[in-house]
Amino acid sequence: LMTLVELQTDPTVSLEIKKAIAQSGNIPATGNKERLAAAATVRAAYQACILIANQRPQQSINALSKEILTFKCDVEAGLSVQSVSSFPSSYHVILDKGRYPVYLLVQNVIEKTKARELVPVLVKIVETMLFCIDVEQFKTRTLGELIPSLTKNPLIDYCPTTQQVAVGSVEGLVHVFDIRNGKCTPLHCHSAPTSAVAFSANGRALVTFSDSEGKVSIWQSSAGLLSLMSPGPLKLSRTVEALPPLKNGSRNAIFKWEAPKLVSLYTVDGTKKSFGL
């Protein structure tokens, strides 16, 4: 992966080859000797990445997440990314400049892997994708446009108003990513795997559901004039017994906001439960 990303950021590699990398490694097979050599290296590196990631998706996502976490820790510690030259931090320079190839790789993993196999690393997938996407893009595009393969997942919801992404996890936590400042806040919503999450339109409320518990957790932010543009932190409002606990399987439950202060939980068998804020 680092070979691929390094070629993408190398100023001596032609723009045509870089464009080819952005097109999933579809590199022309003609040209001068230097171009052909670079193209062959990129093609081999890209195919190796794809093969490894598709065969071991969880391990690949965990490895990427670990690199990104180390990178963020170094930046927060005041370490200059551009001046680092020692292993493994030397890769941080490449990682910082080559976010788009990493984005393409993770996007491929999402598309080629069954959704249930990615649930254990879903939080890390979203974290990695948000690291790769320029924050400015969220001003004109939605999460569905930037990561279309994740939009139908009931464990993920995006609030354009507050630019926050909520991601449920198998541990029962719901991680709320704030795109504007890069922070992530874990909410202790359930003692069993989370099954569905949903923000209200204004981002002041978040509802979560766990099939194994059969409970809906309702979170609300502080109200008031100062919170109109930037709602305060989400706090647990109450937990509601919604459905009988489910030991095995899934109801494929989803939330739908019927009104600003009314949300309904729908299951695949037609059951509907509504909750007011």
C-alpha positions as CSV (number, residue, x, y, z in Angstrom):
1,L,0.0,0.0,0.0
2,M,2.8,2.4,0.8
3,T,4.4,1.7,-2.6
4,L,1.1,2.6,-4.2
5,V,0.6,5.8,-2.2
6,E,4.2,6.9,-2.5
7,L,4.0,6.7,-6.3
8,Q,0.8,8.7,-6.2
9,T,2.6,11.5,-4.3
10,D,6.0,11.3,-6.1
11,P,6.5,14.5,-8.2
12,T,8.6,12.5,-10.7
13,V,5.7,10.2,-11.6
14,S,3.7,11.5,-14.5
15,L,0.2,13.1,-14.1
16,E,-1.2,10.5,-16.4
17,I,-0.1,7.6,-14.2
18,K,-1.5,9.4,-11.1
19,K,-4.8,9.7,-12.9
20,A,-4.6,6.0,-13.7
21,I,-4.2,5.2,-10.0
22,A,-7.3,7.2,-9.3
23,Q,-9.1,5.0,-11.9
24,S,-8.4,1.8,-9.9
25,G,-5.0,1.1,-11.3
26,N,-6.1,1.1,-14.9
27,I,-2.6,2.1,-16.2
28,P,-1.7,2.3,-19.9
29,A,0.8,-0.3,-21.0
30,T,2.6,1.9,-23.6
31,G,5.1,4.7,-23.2
32,N,8.8,5.2,-22.4
33,K,10.9,2.9,-20.3
34,E,10.5,5.0,-17.1
35,R,6.8,5.3,-17.5
36,L,6.4,1.6,-18.1
37,A,8.5,0.7,-15.1
38,A,6.4,3.0,-12.8
39,A,3.2,1.7,-14.3
40,A,4.2,-1.9,-13.7
41,T,5.1,-1.1,-10.1
42,V,1.8,0.8,-9.5
43,R,-0.2,-2.0,-11.1
44,A,1.5,-4.7,-9.0
45,A,1.2,-2.7,-5.8
46,Y,-2.5,-1.9,-6.4
47,Q,-3.4,-5.5,-7.3
48,A,-1.5,-6.8,-4.2
49,C,-3.4,-4.3,-2.0
50,I,-6.7,-5.4,-3.5
51,L,-6.0,-9.1,-3.1
52,I,-4.9,-8.8,0.5
53,A,-7.7,-6.5,1.5
54,N,-10.4,-8.7,-0.2
55,Q,-9.0,-11.9,1.4
56,R,-8.5,-10.3,4.9
57,P,-10.9,-7.3,5.0
58,Q,-11.0,-7.0,8.8
59,Q,-7.2,-7.4,9.2
60,S,-6.6,-4.8,6.5
61,I,-9.0,-2.3,8.0
62,N,-7.4,-2.8,11.4
63,A,-3.9,-2.3,10.0
64,L,-5.0,1.0,8.2
65,S,-6.8,2.2,11.3
66,K,-3.7,1.6,13.4
67,E,-1.5,3.6,11.0
68,I,-4.0,6.5,11.1
69,L,-4.2,6.4,14.8
70,T,-0.4,6.6,15.2
71,F,-0.4,9.4,12.6
72,K,-3.0,11.4,14.6
73,C,-1.2,10.8,17.9
74,D,2.0,12.2,16.4
75,V,0.2,15.2,15.0
76,E,-1.5,15.9,18.3
77,A,1.8,15.6,20.1
78,G,3.2,18.4,17.9
79,L,5.4,16.2,15.8
80,S,6.0,17.8,12.4
81,V,4.8,15.2,9.8
82,Q,6.8,16.8,7.0
83,S,10.1,16.6,8.9
84,V,9.9,13.0,10.1
85,S,12.3,10.6,8.5
86,S,12.5,7.6,10.8
87,F,10.5,4.3,10.4
88,P,7.6,3.9,11.0
89,S,6.8,7.5,11.1
90,S,8.3,8.1,7.7
91,Y,5.2,6.5,6.3
92,H,3.2,9.2,7.9
93,V,4.3,11.7,5.3
94,I,3.1,9.3,2.6
95,L,-0.1,8.6,4.4
96,D,-0.8,12.3,4.8
97,K,-0.4,13.1,1.1
98,G,-1.9,9.9,-0.3
99,R,-5.3,9.8,1.3
100,Y,-7.2,9.3,-1.9
101,P,-5.6,5.9,-2.8
102,V,-6.4,4.7,0.7
103,Y,-9.9,5.9,0.2
104,L,-10.1,3.8,-3.0
105,L,-8.8,0.8,-1.3
106,V,-11.3,0.9,1.6
107,Q,-14.1,1.7,-0.9
108,N,-13.2,-1.5,-2.7
109,V,-13.3,-3.5,0.5
110,I,-16.7,-2.2,1.3
111,E,-18.1,-3.1,-2.1
112,K,-16.5,-6.6,-2.3
113,T,-17.2,-7.7,1.3
114,K,-20.5,-8.8,2.8
115,A,-22.0,-6.2,5.1
116,R,-22.2,-8.5,8.1
117,E,-18.5,-9.3,7.9
118,L,-17.6,-5.6,8.2
119,V,-19.8,-4.9,11.2
120,P,-16.9,-5.6,13.7
121,V,-14.8,-3.0,12.0
122,L,-17.5,-0.6,10.9
123,V,-16.4,2.2,13.2
124,K,-12.8,1.9,11.9
125,I,-14.0,1.9,8.3
126,V,-15.9,5.2,8.9
127,E,-12.9,6.6,10.8
128,T,-10.5,5.7,7.9
129,M,-12.8,7.1,5.3
130,L,-13.4,10.4,7.1
131,F,-9.6,10.7,7.5
132,C,-9.2,10.4,3.7
133,I,-12.0,12.8,2.7
134,D,-11.3,16.5,2.6
135,V,-13.5,18.2,5.2
136,E,-14.4,21.0,2.7
137,Q,-16.2,18.4,0.5
138,F,-18.9,18.1,3.2
139,K,-20.0,21.7,2.6
140,T,-21.4,20.8,-0.8
141,R,-21.8,17.0,-0.8
142,T,-23.5,14.5,1.5
143,L,-22.0,11.4,3.1
144,G,-24.1,9.4,0.7
145,E,-22.4,11.0,-2.2
146,L,-18.9,10.6,-0.7
147,I,-19.3,7.1,0.6
148,P,-22.4,5.7,-1.3
149,S,-21.8,2.1,-0.2
150,L,-22.4,2.9,3.4
151,T,-25.5,5.0,3.2
152,K,-28.0,2.1,3.4
153,N,-26.5,0.7,6.6
154,P,-28.8,1.2,9.6
155,L,-25.8,1.3,11.8
156,I,-24.6,4.6,10.2
157,D,-26.4,8.0,10.0
158,Y,-25.2,11.4,9.0
159,C,-26.6,14.8,10.1
160,P,-25.8,17.5,7.5
161,T,-26.9,20.2,9.9
162,T,-24.3,19.4,12.5
163,Q,-21.9,17.5,10.2
164,Q,-21.8,14.6,12.6
165,V,-21.7,10.8,11.8
166,A,-23.1,8.2,14.2
167,V,-21.8,4.7,13.9
168,G,-23.1,1.8,16.0
169,S,-20.8,-1.0,17.2
170,V,-21.0,-4.6,18.3
171,E,-19.9,-3.5,21.8
172,G,-23.1,-1.5,22.2
173,L,-21.3,1.8,21.9
174,V,-22.3,4.5,19.3
175,H,-19.4,6.6,18.1
176,V,-20.3,10.1,17.1
177,F,-17.7,11.7,14.7
178,D,-17.7,15.5,14.4
179,I,-16.4,16.1,10.9
180,R,-15.6,19.8,11.6
181,N,-13.0,19.2,14.4
182,G,-12.2,15.5,13.8
183,K,-13.2,14.5,17.3
184,C,-15.0,11.2,18.1
185,T,-17.3,10.8,21.1
186,P,-18.3,7.3,22.2
187,L,-21.8,7.0,23.7
188,H,-22.6,4.1,26.0
189,C,-26.0,3.3,24.5
190,H,-26.4,-0.5,25.0
191,S,-25.0,-3.5,26.8
192,A,-25.4,-5.6,23.6
193,P,-24.7,-4.9,19.9
194,T,-26.3,-1.9,18.4
195,S,-28.7,-2.5,15.5
196,A,-29.8,0.9,14.3
197,V,-29.0,4.6,14.8
198,A,-30.6,7.8,13.5
199,F,-30.2,11.6,14.0
200,S,-33.1,14.0,14.1
201,A,-33.0,16.6,11.2
202,N,-31.5,19.3,13.4
203,G,-29.0,17.0,15.0
204,R,-30.2,17.7,18.6
205,A,-31.5,14.1,19.1
206,L,-30.0,10.7,18.4
207,V,-32.0,7.4,18.8
208,T,-30.4,4.0,18.9
209,F,-31.7,0.5,19.1
210,S,-30.4,-2.9,20.1
211,D,-32.1,-6.1,18.9
212,S,-30.5,-8.2,21.6
213,E,-31.8,-5.8,24.3
214,G,-35.0,-4.8,22.6
215,K,-34.4,-1.3,23.9
216,V,-34.4,2.1,22.3
217,S,-32.0,4.7,23.7
218,I,-32.8,8.4,23.2
219,W,-30.1,11.0,23.4
220,Q,-30.6,14.8,23.3
221,S,-28.3,17.8,23.3
222,S,-28.7,20.9,25.4
223,A,-31.2,23.4,24.1
224,G,-31.1,27.2,24.1
225,L,-30.2,30.1,21.8
226,L,-26.5,29.3,21.8
227,S,-27.1,25.7,20.6
228,L,-29.1,26.7,17.5
229,M,-26.0,26.6,15.2
230,S,-23.9,24.2,17.3
231,P,-25.9,21.8,19.6
232,G,-24.2,20.9,22.8
233,P,-23.0,17.4,23.7
234,L,-25.5,14.6,23.5
235,K,-26.8,13.3,26.9
236,L,-28.9,10.2,27.6
237,S,-32.6,11.3,27.9
238,R,-34.1,7.9,28.6
239,T,-34.1,4.2,27.6
240,V,-37.4,2.6,26.4
241,E,-38.4,-1.1,26.3
242,A,-39.4,-1.3,22.6
243,L,-39.5,-4.9,21.6
244,P,-38.8,-8.4,23.2
245,P,-35.1,-9.1,23.3
246,L,-33.9,-11.1,20.3
247,K,-31.3,-13.8,21.1
248,N,-30.5,-14.7,17.5
249,G,-30.9,-13.1,14.1
250,S,-32.0,-9.6,13.3
251,R,-35.2,-7.7,12.8
252,N,-33.5,-5.4,10.2
253,A,-34.9,-2.5,12.2
254,I,-34.7,1.1,10.9
255,F,-35.7,4.4,12.3
256,K,-37.9,7.0,10.5
257,W,-38.6,10.5,11.8
258,E,-42.3,11.1,11.5
259,A,-42.1,14.7,12.9
260,P,-39.4,16.9,14.5
261,K,-40.1,15.2,17.9
262,L,-41.6,11.9,16.9
263,V,-39.6,8.9,15.6
264,S,-40.7,5.4,14.7
265,L,-38.9,2.1,14.7
266,Y,-39.9,-0.2,11.9
267,T,-39.0,-3.9,11.6
268,V,-38.9,-6.3,8.7
269,D,-42.1,-8.1,9.9
270,G,-44.1,-4.8,9.8
271,T,-43.9,-3.9,13.5
272,K,-43.9,-0.2,14.2
273,K,-43.1,1.4,17.5
274,S,-43.2,5.2,17.9
275,F,-41.4,7.4,20.5
276,G,-41.7,11.1,21.4
277,L,-38.9,13.2,22.5
